[in-house]
Amino acid sequence: MDQSNLVKIESSVPKHFSELHTLFRTTAFVFLLSTIISSIWLETVVLDWVISQSSSSEISVYGPYDWVEMRLLSIIILSSLITLPFFSIGFRSFAIQGLLPKERLWLDLYLLLNALLLPIILYWVWFTLIPNYTETSLQLDSISGVNPRYDASEIFSFASGISWVLILTFSSTLFLSISRLFGLVEEGRSRFRNRILAITGGLLILTLPEPFEGLRILIAIVVVAIVEYISRTVPNGPLGLRNPIFPEFVNKDGFRTKVLLMNCSCEGACPSFDKSWINQNISVLDANALCLDDTEQLALRDLISRNSITQLTISGCNGSPLPLDLRNFLSAHNTSLDGLNWLDQLNVDNINWRKTSLQAYSSQFNQVDSR
């Protein structure tokens, strides 16, 4: 990987919030502009759609308010469909700086598939599924001497309900997936995830139109399950946890420090260990070959710069095999580098010896009371 790709652009928290605020403000403006444009010509489109649903003109609108409701729902759905690509592009630009190559690839594929599939599915629902549903209903419910007529607003509500479910599923999956990519739902931090799923389910239960009465809770459960399942397909972090918690310790010299212990397997040459072997609550991350894997090095740089890690310890070596640019990065961020040198020890294959070694290492730290 090129040196320029390894250097992380460090942005302040206020700058990130400013970028996010700009994204939401731009999205709101695009949505408002879409509603204005749609309202000009949408009434003719809705009327043509209603007429096209049945060749025998068995569909009617029974109330004047129904036209207003149908028109408003059409504007909201069409404006949402127009706004989603702009929001997706903007959200990608906002999130891409904090993602690794595999994570960027997953996000790009997800956005691309939805940009293609969502309009196709919605078009199929409105112009294929609903007309076939209407014609089939007319054939099955036909009674000799009785001219059946169906309420266009009810059919429209059914189609708009399906559209709303699809749009909300896409949006919720995107938010939850990004939260997983940023490590907001790992290590027991499930509150953000629970809120997204609760908002999704609640919106479906409260806003689905009347034709879905009795199915709202079931639909909400199914959508929440789909959102959770798709979001779990995001690639795993190169070092395991993406946003670990780093408690503060006081070392043997009396200085406060944040410690990161790398359980590096050195491409399988170094035996691994269990975190439960350590006496203290030291943060442990797993690496395959930190000195060779550019992605792991990039993830390590990000963790150190974001969390102000003051001590990095590697299990297999003393840190000297790390690339010079990475060691310079650690030095620039005042992060001391050491190791347990297990690969140089004859007893490294002995589990009890490794436990003793870890306990001796962790005994030099006393955790600071955070209360």
Secondary structure, DSSP 8 states (H G I E B T S, - for coil): --HHHHS-----HHHHHHHHHHHHHHHHHHHHHHHHHHHHHHHHHHHHHHHHT-TT--EE---HHHHHHHHHHHHHHHHHHHHHHHHHHHHHHHHGGG--HHHHHHHHHHHHHHHHHHHHHHHHIIIIIHHHHHHHHHHHT-BTTB---EEHHHHHHHHHHHHHHHHHHHHHHHHHHHHHHTTTT-TT--HHHHHHHHHHHHHHHHHS-GGGTTTHHHHHHHHHHHHHHHHTTS--BTTB-SS----EEE-TTS-EEEEEEEEE-TTTTS----GGG-SS--EEEEES-TTT-HHHHHHHHHHHHHHT--EEEESSS-STTS-HHHHHHHHHTT-EEEE--GGG-TTTT-HHHHHHHHHHHHTT-EE----
